[in-house]
Amino acid sequence: MSAGAGIAQNAADRMLMFSFPNGVRIDGKLAGTVTTSLRKAVMSRTPNPLPPEISGHEAEDRTHTAYLPVIEPEHSTTPGHIRGVAILCPPGNPGLVELLKKSLHTTAFRLEIPGATLRLKPQPSTTATEWTAPSRTWTTVTPVVLDRFPGKGNESAELARACRTAGLPEPTEIRTARGPFTTAATDLAPADLPRKTRLPYTHAHITFPDAIPGPVVLGSQRYLGMGLFRPAATTV
């Protein structure tokens, strides 16, 4: 196993994957609703005292747990739709992973969204590889909400800064657009974001000098599933 593959496997072990009931798919525009509901469900099932990494409260100096939508890929029959959810635990905290596995891997773990209650079915960590496989090029499936207001035409510079903040290499190319680069992505209006904000947001297609493992999640609402990237097999 290569070093990159090893890092990707470690990341996959930190991703707790859950699928919706057979045949259930949710419109990608509800990604923010789904991830907000997922965070609430996880918090309600985690025993007290609630770790700050799970809630995000009083955890400004540490990496939080991220609540992610699992978006169908281009080759599926419903690309861009949500087929499940994932919980990405911060690195270096295996105790938190075990706590969440114990709390959530039951038949009673359900997601409450407007108009429906969905039973979440635990999936093996191998299903996380579509988000963790090393790649040079990554494309958003949910838009990146920028951390601050960029200067005019400086969205790419702000995304490069977000990559550095996340500990990623300096990109060799960044392309941005208001709409998705792929059919397997969500086209969100401002009201669809998990949290109201005046900060701008953008879809992105980013290339790095070498293949890096995922998951790649960037921006100010990354802990609620925005700025989620998928490895891109080909340049668009």
N, C-alpha and C positions, 0 to 999 in steps of 0.2 A: 504493500500500500504506500502510495506517495505521501509526502508530508501534507500536501494540499488536501488529498483525500482523507487523511487522518483528521485534519481540522474540521472538514465537512462532516465526518462521522460524529465527532464530538458535538458539533452544532445540532445534528439530527437528534442526538440523545437528549438535547435540551428542549426540543420541540415536542410538545404533547399534542398529538393530532386527533381530531374527532370528526367523524362524518355525520351528515344528516341521515335520516331514514331513507331507505332505498327509493330512488326516483325523485326525491325532493331537491329542488334547486331554487335559489332565491336570486332575484334581480340584483345585479352588481351595484345598482344605485343605492341599495340598502346596506352597503358595506359598513358604513359608520354606525348605523343602527345595530347591526349584528355585533360589531366589536364592543360597542358600549354595553350591550346586553350581556355579552360574554364576560366582560370585566365584573359586572354586577353579580352574575351567577357564580363566578369563581370566588369572589369575596364572601358571598353568603355561605359557601360550603367549606371555607377554610377556617379551621378552629382558631380561636383567640389565644394569645395575642396575634393579631394579623400582622405578618411581616410587612414592613414599609415597601419592600420591592414589589409586592402584589398590588397594593392600593396606589402606590405612587406618592402617598402622603408622607412628608418628612423624609423623603428619599432623594432630595435634590443632588446629593453628593455621590449617588450610586446609580448603577444601571437598573431600570425598572423591568418588570415583566411586560412583555408586549402581547397584545391581544390582536390576532390576525385573521382576516378572512382567507379561506382557501378558495382561490379563483380557478375556474375551469380553464384548461389550456386551449390553444387554437384548434387542435385536432379533435376536440370533443364535440358532441352534438349541441352543446349549449355554452360556447365560449364566452368568457366574461361573466358568467353566472357564478354564484357562490354555492359550493357543494359541501362545505364544512367549515371548521374553524381550527385554529392552532394557537397554542400558548407557548411563547418563546421565553424561557427562563434565562436570566443573566448568567454569563459564564462564571465559573469558579464558585458555584453555590450548589453542589449536588444535593445538599440537604433540602433545599427549596424544591428541587425537582421531585425528590422522593415524597415530600410533604404533599405536593399537588397530585402526584400519582395516587397516593393513598386516599386523598380527599375526593378526587374526581373520577377515578376509574371504576365507576359503579353504574348500574342500569338506571339509577335515579337521577343522573346528571342531565338536566334539561335546560334548554335555552328558551326564554320567554321573549318573543318579539311581538309587535302589534299584530293581532289577528291569528297568532299561532303559538303553540308550544311544541318544541322539537326535542325529541330524545337524542342525545349525542352519543354516538357509538365510538369508543376508543379504537384507534388505529395503531398498528406497529410503527416504530420509529423509522422503518425503512421507507414509509410513505412520505417522509420529509425530504427525501433526496432531490425531488424536483425543485426545491427551494434552496438546497445547500450544495448542489453539484458545482464544482469549480468552473468558472467561465470568465472570459475576458470582457464579454459584453452583457450588459444587464438592462432590462426594460421595465418600466413601471407597470404594475397592474392596478395600483391605486395612486393618485397624484401625490406628489411631495408638497406638503405645506411648508414653506420656507421658514427658517428660524427668525428672519428679520427682513425688513424691506430692502431689496437690492436697489442699486442705482439703475437708471434707465438702461435696459439692454444687458444687465449684469446678472441675469438669472444663472447663467453657466458658472460664473465666478462664485456665486453663493452656494451652488450645488457642489463645486469643488471643495469649498470650505467645509460643507457638511460631511463630505467624504473624509477629509482629514480629521474632523472632530470624531468621526466614528472609527478612526484608526485604519482607514482604507488607504491604498496608494493614491497618488495624484493621478486623476484620469488623463488619458491622452486625447479623448474626444467626449464632448457633452453636447447633446442635442435636446432642445426643449420644445414643447408645443402645448397649447391649451388643451387639446384633445389627445386621446390615446394614440400610440404608435402601432397598436395591435388590436385585433378584435377580441383578444383575451384580456381585456382591461376594462376598467370602469370609467365612464365619462360623468363626473360628478359636478353638480351645481354647488354653489356656496352653501346652500341650505342642507346639502347632503353630507357635509363633513361632520365628523363626530362632535366637534366643538366649534361653536361660532367663533370666527376670527376675521380680522381685517387684513391679515397677512396674505400675500399672494400664494397661489399654488400652481403647480405645473406637472405635466407628464415629462418623463425624461428617458433618454436612451444614452447610456454611459459605457464607454470603453476604457479599460485599464491596460497598462503595459503588459501585464501577465494575468493569467487566470487566477481568480480569487474565489474562495468558497463563500457560500452564503450562510445564512440568509442576509440579504442586504435590505435594510429598512432605514430610511433617512427622513429628516425633517422634524418639525416641532410637534406633529401629531403621530409620530412613529409608534408610540406605545398603544395607540388605538387603531393601528393597521393602515395608516396612511403612509405613503412613500415606500410601499412594498414593491420590490423588484423580483422579476423572474429571470433566470439565465436565458439569454437569447441565443438560439442555435445559429441564426443567420443575421446579418446586418439588414436593417429595414431601410 
